[in-house]
Amino acid sequence: MGMTISEKILAKAAGRDRVSAGEIHTVNIDHLMSNDGTTHLTIDMFNTILKKPRIADKNKLVFIIDHNVPADNPKTAAAHKKMRDFAREHEIAFYEGKGVCHQIMMEEYVRPGELIFGADSHTCTYGALGAFGTGVGNTDFLYAMVTGKSWVMVPHSLRFHLTGKFQEGVYPRDLILTIIGDIGADGATYKVMEFTGDGAKAMSINERMVLTNMAVEAGAKTGIFQPDEKTAEYLKACGREPKYILESDPDAVYEREYFYDLSKIRPVVARPDNVDDVVSVDEVKNVIIHQAFIGSCNSGRIEELRTAASILKGHKIHEGVRLLIAPASNTVYLQALQEGLMDIFMDAGAMIMNSNCSVCWGSCQGVIGEGEVLISTGTRNFKGRAGHKDSKVYLASAATVAASAVTGKIGGHR
């Protein structure tokens, strides 16, 4: 009986020839990433709980300030200072104001075949490069930080066969929201969402990131693609080599398989307050919006910015709407500047934010007030996620968000 790519990665991390779903193994971690959402808590535990605190391997650690940057209040500033000081003292790789944590990790660190823990639920993004990335809590992160190891229960895998091509005006964002709407927000709980087929192979690495990033919104432990020539090209451009090139065996066992013809996917939105309440854009086309957001670790890359610019060019944002745009990293920001996309956004009346989580995180830039409606390329639309508890968040593709910002109501692409 063969193994899936995820089982192979975990087997190598555990130093074993094979592992099977349901087994628990001690594993070696390749990278550990933590952001300003919780790192200050980990530091407190490191300094107060441990009798002889030590870091197993500083070269495996990455600290990134991206959620509340620049700091929005003295409490946040204190948490940031704690991160800076700790990173300096222990010679930990440190990023501030450089972009969203998962985008930085993809640009700078992630390699196929690695096992990566992140103190953030969307660490599953790294599966776009054929790595096993998963989010963990503070205590698990702390243990891995001081030992270099952790434990993992090997997940069952779900396989999503993707065939065909998207029609014009349809994007991977529409696909992953459709999938989550179909299987439910708990449809992949503690499982791997593995994406295969010709449709998967045709996607760019950026497009694959859209799918793997949102896997956790279906409850998944991670999402993953098998590495291929596009993976190799991405790594070469970043100056990295893979750790392992692995792929699922033909006789690997999957708990369940799903089949999606990309040509049948249509533009959709997830309605408040559940990510799996997914409907056609046409069903909500008269919903008035107050704010629109393009950015986040899911859809703040150059491809989404190009799509938004193509729709906004020659148009103005509706007078009753604020459009916020936050590139996923400074690298993306500079590329957008070079391509003239920022000129288009500013001419349209958008507000350009620094590279950070922004309104997707909902605790600093761009929060919305009571009764206001946001349409967003962010990751979540829980009640109160983007501001006031009585505000509403709709999730959609960058194209739908841009078109809605022009018309003042949720609508299709112009």
VODO-936952 format. One record per residue (C-alpha): residue in three letters; x, y, z. Coordinates in pm, whole numbers, plus 50000, padded with zeros to 5 digits. Example, Ala and Ser with C-alpha at 12.3 -4.5 7.8 and 13.67 -1.06 7.14 Angstrom:
residues 2
ALA512304955050780;SER513674989450714;
//
This chain:
residues 414
MET500005000050000;GLY501405033749895;MET501605066850078;THR500315101750004;ILE502735130749969;SER501755142850316;GLU502435108750471;LYS505835107750299;ILE506785142050437;LEU505775131850788;ALA507575098350756;LYS510825115950669;ALA510315141050952;ALA509805111651189;GLY512835092751055;ARG510695063250946;ASP510215044250621;ARG506465048350632;VAL503625061850841;SER499885056550823;ALA496905078850895;GLY495925078551261;GLU499425071151392;ILE501165095451629;HIS504855102551572;THR507585124951707;VAL508865146651425;ASN511695170751351;ILE510615205451243;ASP512305223650953;HIS511055258951022;LEU509075276451294;MET507295309151218;SER505505331951463;ASN503905366051413;ASP502845394551639;GLY499455378851703;THR500865356551977;THR504685357551985;HIS504745379652295;LEU502855352252481;THR505365325852371;ILE508215348152489;ASP506535352352828;MET506235314652865;PHE509835309852755;ASN511055334253021;THR508795324053310;ILE507845287253276;LEU511145272153169;LYS513835267653435;LYS516735268253191;PRO515355283752872;ARG517145275652549;ILE516415275752178;ALA517155243351996;ASP518135259351664;LYS517845296851611;ASN518295291751235;LYS514915274351217;LEU513045303651376;VAL511395332851199;PHE509575361351374;ILE507355384251164;ILE505405415251264;ASP502505417851019;HIS499165418651201;ASN499265453051365;VAL501975472151185;PRO502625500351243;ALA501565496251607;ASP498095510451673;ASN498345515652051;PRO500845513752342;LYS499905477652423;THR500675466652068;ALA503885486952068;ALA504995468852386;ALA504325434952227;HIS506325445051921;LYS509225457152132;LYS509245423952317;MET509555405951984;ARG512335428851860;ASP514345425752179;PHE513975387852199;ALA514855383251832;ARG517935405151871;GLU519065387452189;HIS518705352652039;GLU519735361551680;ILE516395351251531;ALA515445360951176;PHE513135390751216;TYR510845409450975;GLU508805440651042;GLY506875460250784;LYS508015436650508;GLY504715419350442;VAL502285392650556;CYS503985363550732;HIS502955336050490;GLN503955356050184;ILE507385362650337;MET507805326050425;MET506945315750069;GLU509325341549921;GLU512215334550159;TYR512055300250324;VAL509565273150221;ARG510925243050031;PRO509175211749902;GLY509295182650145;GLU509635203850459;LEU507555201950776;ILE506825237150901;PHE504945248551210;GLY503555283451231;ALA501775300751517;ASP499075310651269;SER496285289651126;HIS497025298350762;THR500455282050770;CYS498805255950547;THR499605280350262;TYR503035264050225;GLY501525233150066;ALA501485252949741;LEU505195244049719;GLY504745208049830;ALA505615214150196;PHE503555203150496;GLY502715235550675;THR500325236550968;GLY499275260451240;VAL499925253651609;GLY499215270451941;ASN501635287752176;THR502495257452390;ASP503195235152090;PHE505245262851932;LEU507235267952252;TYR507975230652282;ALA509175228951923;MET511225260651972;VAL513175246352266;THR513465210152146;GLY513335212451766;LYS510725184951774;SER507005179851821;TRP504385153151774;VAL501915148751493;MET498985125651442;VAL499155116151075;PRO496015129950907;HIS493805112050659;SER493885127750313;LEU491115139850085;ARG491925142349715;PHE490455169749499;HIS490745162049127;LEU490715194348924;THR490095192548550;GLY489305217348276;LYS489965254948266;PHE488335284548432;GLN486045305448218;GLU486935342048175;GLY486205361548494;VAL486505331048724;TYR489445326048957;PRO490925301249207;ARG489335321849484;ASP485915312749341;LEU486955276249335;ILE488115273549696;LEU485035291749824;THR482885268149616;ILE484675237849761;ILE484255250450118;GLY480605257450047;ASP480195221849920;ILE481985202650196;GLY481325226750483;ALA483535245350729;ASP484135212150906;GLY484295190550594;ALA488035184750615;THR488615186550991;TYR492145174051074;LYS492575161150721;VAL494805169950429;MET493245186150123;GLU495405174049834;PHE494845190549496;THR495665170649183;GLY494775167848816;ASP495435188048502;GLY493565217648644;ALA495865218248944;LYS499015215148734;ALA497935244448516;MET497795268048815;SER500655291348899;ILE502235289249245;ASN500365320949343;GLU497085305149238;ARG497885273349428;MET498485294549738;VAL494885306849719;LEU493655270849754;THR496085258250019;ASN495745289850228;MET491985285250269;ALA492185247850345;VAL492015255550715;GLU488645272550658;ALA487305237750585;GLY488985225550904;ALA491965209750727;LYS495315202850890;THR496905214650568;GLY496435217750194;ILE499005205649943;PHE500025202849577;GLN502625179149441;PRO505795197049325;ASP506335200548951;GLU508195221848697;LYS506365253148815;THR507545246149166;ALA511105243049038;GLU510835275948850;TYR509495293949157;LEU512275280249377;LYS514945289249122;ALA513665324949109;CYS513885326149489;GLY517365310549495;ARG516375278649678;GLU516525241349624;PRO513885216149739;LYS514505194950046;TYR512685165149895;ILE510695160949576;LEU507865138149678;GLU504605127349520;SER501705105249617;ASP501895068749517;PRO499345056149263;ASP497975032149526;ALA497905057649811;VAL494765056050024;TYR492415085750044;GLU489485088750279;ARG487425105050008;GLU487825119349659;TYR486135149449501;PHE485965159749136;TYR485725195449006;ASP485505206848645;LEU486945242148655;SER484905252648353;LYS481745248848563;ILE482895271348848;ARG481165305148864;PRO481915337449057;VAL480705333249416;VAL480705350449753;ALA480645337350107;ARG477885355050300;PRO478145366850661;ASP478885351850906;ASN480055317850778;VAL482735309650525;ASP480735279950399;ASP477585300250326;VAL478565303449961;VAL476245315849687;SER476455329449335;VAL477345366149304;ASP473995371149133;GLU472145361249450;VAL473575390949643;LYS474045415749360;ASN471955442949522;VAL473705443049860;ILE475055478149925;ILE478665479250048;HIS480565505550244;GLN484085492250218;ALA486075469149991;PHE489405452650065;ILE491975436349838;GLY494885420050019;SER495685393750286;CYS497705361550282;ASN495055347050053;SER494705372649775;GLY497205401049807;ARG499685389749543;ILE500575404849208;GLU498065383949012;GLU495135396449222;LEU496405432249197;ARG496645429448819;THR493105416048801;ALA491785444149020;ALA493645470448818;SER492225457448491;ILE488725462948628;LEU489375496248800;LYS491235512548511;GLY489315542548384;HIS486745540748666;LYS486235557549001;ILE485355541749332;HIS481695547249420;GLU481285578049637;GLY479865557449924;VAL482705532149926;ARG486235530650066;LEU488575507349879;LEU491645495550073;ILE494485477549896;ALA497315460850090;PRO499935441949884;ALA500975409350051;SER504645419150070;ASN507005447249981;THR508205426149690;VAL504645425549556;TYR504265462749633;LEU507365471849431;GLN506295450149139;ALA502875466749138;LEU504605500749134;GLN506825490548844;GLU503825478048646;GLY501895510148703;LEU499145493148901;MET499405517649190;ASP498715546548955;ILE495505529448846;PHE494445523049206;MET495095558749313;ASP493395573349007;ALA490345552549095;GLY490335566649449;ALA491665536449641;MET493705539149960;ILE497015520549937;MET498125504850265;ASN501535492050367;SER502115454650330;ASN500325439550629;CYS497245419450730;SER495145451050749;VAL491365447350765;CYS491515409450719;TRP492825408051076;GLY490335434451179;SER492075449851477;CYS493905479251324;GLN493715494550976;GLY490335497950814;VAL487975483451073;ILE484325488550990;GLY481605502751206;GLU478155492451321;GLY475905481751037;GLU478605485750771;VAL479235460250498;LEU482675449550377;ILE483455428750070;SER486885413550107;THR489545390549965;GLY490455381950325;THR490305347750482;ARG487375349550723;ASN483975365350766;PHE483115356051124;LYS480875379551319;GLY482945409551425;ARG485985397851228;ALA486575431551063;GLY485315455151330;HIS481975460751500;LYS480035429751601;ASP477075441651398;SER479045447151079;LYS478965422650788;VAL481765407050583;TYR481335390850241;LEU484265371350093;ALA484905372049719;SER487605372749452;ALA489675403749378;ALA487705408149057;THR484355408249236;VAL485685431249508;ALA487025456249254;ALA483815456349050;SER481725460649364;ALA483845490349474;VAL482965508149149;THR479225501249156;GLY478735505249531;LYS477015471649560;ILE478045435649523;GLY478185427549156;GLY479885409348874;HIS482955420348686;ARG482765451348473;
//
